[in-house]
């Protein structure tokens, strides 16, 4: 599972890098057309917003994998052994449940509704269902990473304090 997780994360990193590059090009084009050519592009602002949505949600799943999300670990910092495993598994189960019900099921419902209503974006004319599709995609990624973390927490015999990078207690 580690190998698959590494591959998924590398692909996700490439996708996020590509989306960021597209956003930089889009905003650069917007600035050039607005201030130099004095004829602002009609689609760049909307495209930048959509790219930001995709980067934000896919980036959230990537940040969850790299454990870069903000967390309060003052209480769990000193835990070891079974108690630490229990807390880690519990936290990841809560994250998994949230991602399943809110992001995947709720996101799929939102995507279905927008496709049914044929809602289009004003400037680009893209069906909004494609924009909202990132919500269940990010949810599936978060669920996958949560399952990965649960399996890792159960497999590891003892979690060393040396792995802990930053803490408010330090």
C-alpha atoms as one frame of an Amber mdcrd trajectory, in Angstrom:
protein
   0.000   0.000   0.000   2.942   2.340   0.644   4.103   2.064  -2.958   0.638
   2.866  -4.336   0.305   5.758  -1.894   3.654   7.166  -3.014   2.649   6.915
  -6.679  -0.738   8.576  -6.041   0.946  11.360  -4.093   3.538  11.985  -6.817
   0.797  12.178  -9.452  -1.197  14.506  -7.206   1.885  16.681  -6.748   2.361
  16.896 -10.525  -1.307  17.807 -11.019  -1.094  20.513  -8.340   2.110  21.913
  -9.843   0.499  22.009 -13.279  -2.619  23.725 -11.949  -0.464  26.300 -10.133
   1.520  26.972 -13.323  -1.734  27.421 -15.258  -2.981  29.815 -12.609   0.217
  31.874 -12.759  -0.051  32.064 -16.564  -3.740  32.943 -16.356  -3.255  35.744
 -13.827  -0.216  37.043 -15.735  -2.305  37.173 -18.901  -5.053  38.960 -17.001
  -2.625  41.617 -15.737  -1.079  42.096 -19.191  -4.407  42.482 -20.939  -5.821
  44.771 -18.265  -2.925  47.154 -17.667  -0.775  46.979 -20.804  -3.245  46.249
 -23.591  -6.066  48.180 -21.838  -8.502  45.473 -22.995  -9.096  43.030 -20.120
  -9.561  39.389 -20.982 -13.094  38.214 -20.312 -12.373  34.721 -19.008  -9.203
  34.977 -16.927 -10.800  35.983 -13.630 -13.294  33.129 -13.732 -10.624  30.616
 -14.749  -8.384  31.762 -11.886 -11.259  31.204  -9.454 -11.906  27.704 -10.772
  -8.225  26.824 -10.652  -8.103  28.111  -7.076 -10.996  25.808  -6.128  -9.227
  22.789  -7.628  -5.867  23.724  -6.103  -7.463  24.321  -2.704  -9.318  21.024
  -2.516  -6.688  18.802  -4.102  -4.081  20.652  -2.067  -6.055  19.890   1.096
  -5.886  16.167   0.352  -2.157  16.449  -0.387  -1.632  18.423   2.822  -3.501
  15.706   4.725  -1.117  13.118   3.280   1.962  15.147   4.206   0.414  15.974
   7.597   0.809  19.670   6.870  -2.641  20.636   8.148  -2.852  22.728  11.262
  -3.391  20.538  14.288  -3.425  20.893  18.030  -1.176  18.200  19.417  -0.549
  19.405  22.937  -2.653  16.574  24.368  -1.389  13.799  22.093   2.273  14.781
  22.108   3.130  12.839  25.240   1.079   9.750  24.413   2.880   6.538  23.505
   2.050   2.971  22.651  -1.545   1.824  22.561  -3.000   5.181  23.652  -1.249
   6.982  20.798  -2.424   4.338  18.302  -5.974   4.630  19.608  -5.987   8.419
  19.263  -4.449   8.312  15.760  -6.920   5.676  14.554  -9.835   7.606  16.100
  -8.801  10.900  14.498  -8.357   9.279  11.098 -11.746   7.544  11.412 -13.358
  10.927  12.113 -11.617  12.440   9.079 -12.653   9.448   6.972 -16.275   9.775
   8.076 -16.346  13.498   7.317 -14.761  12.981   3.892 -17.190  10.174   3.066
 -20.421  11.903   4.040 -19.657  15.554   3.334 -17.163  15.492   0.499 -17.931
  12.285  -1.400 -21.669  11.781  -0.891 -22.518  15.485  -0.563 -20.154  16.383
  -3.390 -21.640  13.753  -5.697 -25.105  15.070  -4.911 -23.979  18.616  -5.742
 -22.358  17.449  -8.993 -25.503  15.516  -9.933 -27.752  18.518  -9.251 -25.592
  20.916 -11.267 -25.401  18.511 -14.207 -29.173  17.972 -14.038 -29.822  21.722
 -14.002 -27.189  22.253 -16.732 -25.687  25.142 -14.788 -23.023  26.917 -16.866
 -20.276  29.288 -15.800 -20.899  32.799 -17.185 -17.599  33.570 -18.939 -16.231
  30.158 -19.926 -19.524  28.345 -20.521 -18.259  25.248 -18.694 -20.816  23.075
 -16.925 -20.378  23.759 -13.211 -20.634  20.045 -12.474 -17.098  19.670 -13.838
 -15.860  22.372 -11.490 -17.599  20.804  -8.476 -16.329  17.327  -9.398 -13.153
  18.095  -7.455 -15.083  17.891  -4.159 -15.780  14.129  -4.311 -12.369  13.542
  -5.921 -10.595  15.204  -2.996 -12.874  13.307  -0.608 -11.872   9.973  -2.137
  -8.201  10.918  -1.834  -8.640  11.907   1.808 -10.448   8.626   2.520  -7.632
   6.701   0.859  -5.005   8.538   2.900  -7.034   8.056   6.106  -7.202   4.297
   5.481  -3.451   4.342   4.785  -2.771   6.163   8.080  -5.050   3.795  10.017
  -3.238   0.756   8.623   0.147   2.360   9.336  -0.878   3.219  12.907  -2.022
  -0.335  13.552   1.104  -1.881  11.968   3.667   0.229  13.792   4.765  -1.360
  17.054   5.760   1.850  18.766   5.708   5.393  17.551   8.841   7.233  18.569
   8.730  10.802  19.813  11.621  11.524  17.419   9.171  11.513  14.514   7.429
  14.508  16.017   8.553  17.601  14.128   6.922  20.643  15.745   4.885  21.107
  18.863   3.597  23.896  21.008   5.091  22.011  23.951   8.675  22.214  22.572
